[in-house]
Amino acid sequence: MKFSIPKLPWPDANPDNKEQTNMKTKTIALLTAAMGSFALTIQPAFAQGGLTPPGAPAPTMKTLAQIEPRTPIASLPFTITNAGSYYLTTNLVGTSGTNGITIASGNVTLDLEGFALLGVPSSYSGVLVGGYTGVTVRNGTISGWGYHGVDAYFSYSPRNVLLERLNVSANGATGLAVSDGVVRDCCCASNYTGIWVARGVASGCVAHDNGGYGIGAYYSTVRDCHVFNNGFSGIYAQYSTVAGCQVVNNVQSGIMVYYPSCQIVGNNCQHNNTSSSSSHAGIYVLDSNNRIEDNHVTGSGYAGISVHSSYSGNVIIRNTVTGNGANNYLTPGNQVVGPLITTYGTITSLSPWANFSF
C-alpha cells in the first residue's frame, strides 16, 4: 500500500515561485529577530549578584502609653500638676490634715474607675479643684472626708467643671460643691449639705438624709432631682430655677425661695416641713418677684404654699395644694395669684391660671 504525504499550504509549496520563497525567507528572519529580542529581554531575570538585605522589621506592638494613655493614682495624697487623664487603681485612704487629690491644673479628667476615696478623721476634702478650667471628676465613691467630698467652689473659683456618676456620703461639709459647671447623676447622702451649685446645673441627682440642705442653688438650675429626708429645706433656691423635682419629707421647707427672680415650676412636694414651723411650708417664698407655677404640694406641715408678708410681686398660678386646709395658700396682698378653685366636681372656671385647693 502506498502512502502519500499531503502538501502543506506553505508559501514555498511551489519552489519555482520566487515571490513565495522570498516571503518565507522574510518570515523566518522576522521570527528569528523576535526570538532574539525576547531572549535579550528576559536575560536579566537570570542574572546573578549580591542583594542588599532588608532592614529590621518595624515594631508591631503598641507601647504601654498607647494601650493606657492615662496616669494611674495608687496612693494619697496626690497632686495633679499637668493636664491629662488620671485614674484610680484601687480604693485609696486619705491621711489626717491633707486633701485626698488636689487638682492643680486645667483640662484634667479624674476617673475613679468605680473605686473609693475614703477620708479619715481630721482629713480635708476628698478632691480639691484649684482655680482652673475644664475639670471632670467621675465614676466612683467619695466618703468620710472632714470637709467636702469634692470642693470645686469654696476654696477657689474653677470654671467648666463636670461632676458625674459619683456616690458621695458622710462628709463633714458639702458632698459636692461646684461653680460654673454641672453636677449630674450623682447620689449625695448623710453629708452636712448634699449638693451646692453656683452658676451651673444639677440634674438627675439624689440628695437624701443630709444634715442641712439637700441641694443649694445660686444662679443655677436644679431639675429632675429626688430630694428627701434632709435636716433643713430640701432645695434652697437663690436666683434659680427648680423644675421637675420630687421633694419629700424634709424637716424645713420642701423648696425655700430665698432670693428674687426664681422659677419654681412643675415640682412634686410631699410631706415637707415635718417640724410644722410657721416659717416654713411645702414651698416657702422669702422674697419678691418669683414665679411659682404648676406645682403639686401635699400634706405639708403648717402651710402648703406660703409667701412671707414682707414681700410682693410673686406670681402664683396653676398650682394644686392639698392637706393644709385654710393654710393651703398663704399669699399676702400685692401678689399675682390665679383664681382659687376649692370645689369638687367639674371645673367651670375658664381661667388658665387657676390654682386648686382641697
C-alpha positions as CSV (number, residue, x, y, z in Angstrom):
1,M,0.0,0.0,0.0
2,K,1.4,3.4,-0.9
3,F,1.0,6.5,1.3
4,S,1.1,10.0,0.1
5,I,2.2,12.9,2.3
6,P,-0.2,15.8,1.9
7,K,1.4,19.0,0.8
8,L,1.2,21.8,3.4
9,P,-0.1,25.1,2.3
10,W,3.3,26.9,2.9
11,P,4.2,29.7,0.6
12,D,7.0,27.6,-0.9
13,A,4.7,24.7,-1.9
14,N,5.7,25.7,-5.4
15,P,9.6,26.0,-5.3
16,D,9.5,27.7,-8.6
17,N,7.6,30.7,-7.1
18,K,10.3,33.1,-6.2
19,E,7.9,35.5,-4.5
20,Q,6.7,32.8,-2.1
21,T,10.3,31.8,-1.4
22,N,11.2,35.4,-0.6
23,M,8.2,35.7,1.7
24,K,9.3,32.5,3.6
25,T,12.8,33.9,4.0
26,K,11.5,37.2,5.4
27,T,9.1,35.5,7.7
28,I,11.9,33.3,9.2
29,A,14.1,36.4,9.6
30,L,11.4,38.2,11.5
31,L,10.7,35.3,13.8
32,T,14.4,34.9,14.5
33,A,14.8,38.6,15.3
34,A,11.7,38.5,17.6
35,M,13.0,35.4,19.5
36,G,16.4,37.1,19.9
37,S,14.8,40.2,21.3
38,F,12.7,38.1,23.7
39,A,15.8,36.3,24.9
40,L,17.6,39.6,25.5
41,T,14.6,40.9,27.4
42,I,14.3,38.1,29.8
43,Q,18.0,37.6,30.3
44,P,18.3,39.9,33.4
45,A,15.8,37.6,35.2
46,F,18.6,35.0,35.4
47,A,21.3,37.4,36.4
48,Q,23.3,36.6,39.5
49,G,24.7,39.0,42.1
50,G,24.6,40.2,45.6
51,L,21.3,41.6,47.1
52,T,21.2,44.2,49.9
53,P,19.2,42.6,52.8
54,P,16.2,44.4,54.0
55,G,16.3,46.4,57.3
56,A,15.0,45.2,60.6
57,P,11.2,44.8,60.7
58,A,9.2,47.8,62.2
59,P,7.7,47.2,65.7
60,T,4.2,46.0,65.6
61,M,3.2,46.0,69.3
62,K,1.7,49.1,71.0
63,T,3.5,50.8,73.8
64,L,2.1,50.9,77.3
65,A,1.3,54.6,76.7
66,Q,-0.7,53.7,73.7
67,I,-2.6,51.0,75.4
68,E,-3.4,53.1,78.6
69,P,-2.6,56.7,77.8
70,R,-3.6,57.8,81.3
71,T,-1.8,58.3,84.6
72,P,-2.6,55.9,87.5
73,I,-3.0,57.2,91.0
74,A,-2.1,54.5,93.6
75,S,-1.8,56.4,96.9
76,L,-2.9,59.5,98.7
77,P,-2.2,62.4,99.0
78,F,-1.7,63.1,95.3
79,T,-1.4,66.4,93.4
80,I,-2.2,66.7,89.7
81,T,0.0,69.4,88.1
82,N,-0.3,68.6,84.4
83,A,-3.3,68.4,82.1
84,G,-4.4,64.9,81.2
85,S,-6.4,61.9,82.2
86,Y,-5.9,60.2,85.6
87,Y,-7.5,57.2,87.2
88,L,-7.5,55.1,90.4
89,T,-6.2,51.6,90.5
90,T,-7.8,50.6,93.9
91,N,-9.6,52.1,96.9
92,L,-7.5,54.8,98.5
93,V,-7.5,56.0,102.1
94,G,-6.6,59.6,103.0
95,T,-4.5,60.9,105.8
96,S,-5.2,63.5,108.6
97,G,-4.6,67.1,107.7
98,T,-4.5,66.7,103.9
99,N,-6.7,66.6,100.9
100,G,-7.0,63.4,99.0
101,I,-6.4,64.5,95.5
102,T,-5.6,68.1,94.6
103,I,-6.1,69.2,91.0
104,A,-3.7,72.0,90.3
105,S,-4.0,72.2,86.6
106,G,-6.7,72.8,84.0
107,N,-8.0,70.3,81.4
108,V,-7.9,67.3,83.7
109,T,-10.2,64.3,83.8
110,L,-10.1,62.2,87.0
111,D,-11.8,58.8,86.7
112,L,-12.3,56.9,89.9
113,E,-12.9,53.8,87.9
114,G,-15.6,52.6,90.4
115,F,-13.1,52.8,93.3
116,A,-13.4,54.9,96.5
117,L,-11.6,57.8,98.1
118,L,-12.0,57.2,101.8
119,G,-11.4,60.0,104.3
120,V,-10.2,59.7,107.9
121,P,-10.9,61.9,110.9
122,S,-9.4,65.4,110.5
123,S,-8.8,65.0,106.8
124,Y,-9.7,67.8,104.4
125,S,-11.5,67.4,101.1
126,G,-11.6,64.2,99.0
127,V,-10.9,66.1,95.8
128,L,-9.9,69.8,95.8
129,V,-10.1,71.6,92.5
130,G,-8.0,74.7,92.2
131,G,-8.9,77.8,90.2
132,Y,-8.7,76.1,86.8
133,T,-11.0,75.4,83.9
134,G,-12.0,72.2,82.2
135,V,-12.0,69.7,85.1
136,T,-14.1,66.4,85.2
137,V,-14.4,64.0,88.1
138,R,-16.5,60.9,87.6
139,N,-17.3,57.3,88.4
140,G,-16.8,56.3,92.0
141,T,-17.3,56.8,95.7
142,I,-16.1,59.7,97.9
143,S,-16.8,59.2,101.6
144,G,-15.8,60.2,105.1
145,W,-13.8,63.4,104.5
146,G,-13.6,66.1,107.1
147,Y,-14.5,68.9,104.7
148,H,-16.1,68.4,101.3
149,G,-16.4,65.3,99.1
150,V,-15.5,67.4,96.1
151,D,-14.7,71.1,96.6
152,A,-14.9,72.8,93.2
153,Y,-16.2,76.0,94.6
154,F,-15.4,77.1,98.1
155,S,-11.6,77.2,98.2
156,Y,-11.2,78.6,94.7
157,S,-13.3,79.6,91.7
158,P,-12.8,77.0,89.0
159,R,-14.7,77.1,85.7
160,N,-16.3,74.5,83.4
161,V,-16.4,71.7,86.0
162,L,-18.3,68.4,85.4
163,L,-19.1,66.1,88.3
164,E,-20.9,62.9,87.3
165,R,-21.9,59.4,88.5
166,L,-20.4,60.0,92.0
167,N,-21.7,58.4,95.2
168,V,-20.8,60.9,97.9
169,S,-21.6,60.3,101.6
170,A,-20.7,61.1,105.2
171,N,-18.5,64.1,104.5
172,G,-18.3,66.8,107.1
173,A,-19.3,69.8,104.9
174,T,-20.8,69.6,101.4
175,G,-20.9,66.4,99.4
176,L,-20.4,68.1,96.0
177,A,-19.8,71.8,95.5
178,V,-19.3,73.2,92.0
179,S,-19.2,76.6,90.4
180,D,-19.8,77.3,86.7
181,G,-20.4,73.7,86.0
182,V,-22.6,70.7,86.0
183,V,-23.5,68.0,88.6
184,R,-25.4,65.1,87.1
185,D,-26.5,61.6,88.0
186,C,-24.9,61.8,91.5
187,C,-26.1,60.5,94.9
188,C,-25.3,62.5,98.0
189,A,-26.3,61.2,101.4
190,S,-25.5,61.9,105.0
191,N,-23.2,64.9,104.4
192,Y,-23.9,68.3,106.0
193,T,-25.2,69.7,102.7
194,G,-25.7,67.3,99.8
195,I,-25.0,69.5,96.7
196,W,-24.2,73.1,96.3
197,V,-24.1,74.5,92.7
198,A,-23.4,78.1,91.7
199,R,-23.9,79.4,88.2
200,G,-24.5,75.8,86.9
201,V,-26.8,72.9,86.7
202,A,-27.7,70.0,89.0
203,S,-29.7,67.3,87.1
204,G,-30.8,63.7,87.7
205,C,-29.3,63.7,91.3
206,V,-30.5,62.2,94.6
207,A,-29.8,64.1,97.8
208,H,-31.1,62.5,101.0
209,D,-30.5,62.3,104.7
210,N,-28.1,65.2,104.7
211,G,-27.9,67.2,108.0
212,G,-28.5,70.5,106.3
213,Y,-29.9,71.3,102.8
214,G,-30.4,68.6,100.2
215,I,-29.5,70.9,97.3
216,G,-28.5,74.6,97.4
217,A,-28.6,76.6,94.1
218,Y,-27.3,80.0,93.3
219,Y,-28.0,81.5,89.9
220,S,-28.5,77.8,88.8
221,T,-30.9,75.3,87.5
222,V,-32.0,72.2,89.5
223,R,-34.0,69.8,87.5
224,D,-35.3,66.2,87.7
225,C,-33.8,65.6,91.1
226,H,-35.1,63.5,94.0
227,V,-34.6,65.2,97.4
228,F,-35.8,63.7,100.6
229,N,-35.3,63.4,104.4
230,N,-32.9,66.3,104.8
231,G,-32.5,68.2,108.0
232,F,-33.1,71.7,106.6
233,S,-35.0,72.5,103.4
234,G,-34.9,70.0,100.6
235,I,-34.0,72.6,97.9
236,Y,-32.7,76.1,98.7
237,A,-33.0,78.5,95.7
238,Q,-31.4,81.8,95.1
239,Y,-32.0,83.5,91.7
240,S,-32.5,79.9,90.4
241,T,-34.9,77.6,88.5
242,V,-36.2,74.4,90.2
243,A,-38.1,72.2,87.8
244,G,-39.4,68.7,87.7
245,C,-38.1,67.6,91.1
246,Q,-39.5,65.2,93.7
247,V,-39.1,66.8,97.1
248,V,-40.3,64.7,100.1
249,N,-40.2,64.6,103.9
250,N,-37.7,67.4,104.6
251,V,-37.6,68.9,108.1
252,Q,-38.0,72.5,106.9
253,S,-39.5,73.7,103.6
254,G,-39.6,71.4,100.6
255,I,-38.4,74.2,98.5
256,M,-37.3,77.5,100.0
257,V,-37.2,80.5,97.7
258,Y,-34.7,82.8,99.4
259,Y,-34.0,85.4,96.7
260,P,-35.9,87.0,93.9
261,S,-36.1,86.0,90.2
262,C,-36.6,82.3,90.9
263,Q,-38.9,80.0,88.9
264,I,-40.3,77.0,90.8
265,V,-42.1,75.0,88.1
266,G,-43.6,71.6,87.9
267,N,-42.4,70.1,91.2
268,N,-44.0,67.4,93.4
269,C,-43.6,68.4,97.1
270,Q,-44.9,65.9,99.6
271,H,-45.0,65.9,103.4
272,N,-42.4,68.6,103.9
273,N,-41.9,71.0,106.9
274,T,-42.1,68.0,109.2
275,S,-41.3,70.4,112.0
276,S,-44.6,72.2,111.4
277,S,-42.8,75.6,111.7
278,S,-44.8,78.7,110.7
279,S,-41.6,79.9,109.0
280,H,-41.6,77.0,106.5
281,A,-44.0,75.4,104.1
282,G,-44.2,72.9,101.2
283,I,-42.9,75.9,99.1
284,Y,-41.9,78.9,101.1
285,V,-41.2,82.2,99.4
286,L,-39.0,84.6,101.2
287,D,-38.5,87.4,98.6
288,S,-40.3,89.2,95.7
289,N,-40.8,88.7,92.0
290,N,-40.7,85.0,91.8
291,R,-42.8,82.6,89.7
292,I,-44.5,79.6,91.4
293,E,-46.3,77.6,88.8
294,D,-47.7,74.1,88.1
295,N,-46.5,72.6,91.4
296,H,-48.3,69.8,93.3
297,V,-48.0,70.3,97.1
298,T,-49.5,67.9,99.5
299,G,-49.5,67.3,103.3
300,S,-47.0,70.0,104.4
301,G,-46.6,71.0,108.0
302,Y,-48.4,74.3,108.7
303,A,-48.8,75.6,105.1
304,G,-48.7,74.5,101.5
305,I,-47.5,77.5,99.5
306,S,-46.6,80.4,101.7
307,V,-45.2,83.9,100.9
308,H,-43.6,85.9,103.7
309,S,-45.6,89.0,104.5
310,S,-42.7,91.4,103.7
311,Y,-42.6,90.6,100.0
312,S,-44.7,91.2,96.9
313,G,-45.0,90.7,93.2
314,N,-44.8,87.0,93.2
315,V,-46.8,85.2,90.5
316,I,-48.6,82.1,91.8
317,I,-50.5,80.2,89.2
318,R,-51.8,76.7,88.2
319,N,-50.7,75.0,91.4
320,T,-52.5,72.2,93.3
321,V,-52.3,72.3,97.1
322,T,-53.9,69.8,99.5
323,G,-53.8,68.8,103.1
324,N,-53.4,72.2,105.0
325,G,-57.0,73.5,104.9
326,A,-57.1,77.3,105.2
327,N,-53.3,77.4,105.1
328,N,-53.0,75.7,101.7
329,Y,-52.2,79.2,100.3
330,L,-50.8,81.9,102.5
331,T,-50.4,84.8,100.0
332,P,-50.5,88.3,101.4
333,G,-51.5,91.3,99.3
334,N,-49.6,92.6,96.3
335,Q,-49.0,89.1,94.8
336,V,-50.3,87.9,91.4
337,V,-52.5,84.9,92.2
338,G,-54.6,82.8,89.9
339,P,-58.3,82.3,90.9
340,L,-58.8,79.6,93.5
341,I,-60.8,76.6,92.8
342,T,-61.9,74.8,96.0
343,T,-65.0,72.8,95.0
344,Y,-65.1,69.2,93.8
345,G,-66.7,68.2,90.5
346,T,-66.5,69.6,87.0
347,I,-64.2,72.6,86.6
348,T,-66.2,75.6,85.5
349,S,-63.6,78.3,85.6
350,L,-62.3,79.3,82.2
351,S,-59.1,80.8,83.7
352,P,-55.9,79.0,82.5
353,W,-54.2,80.4,85.6
354,A,-56.4,78.9,88.3
355,N,-55.0,77.4,91.4
356,F,-56.6,74.4,93.2
357,S,-57.0,73.9,96.9
358,F,-58.5,70.9,98.7
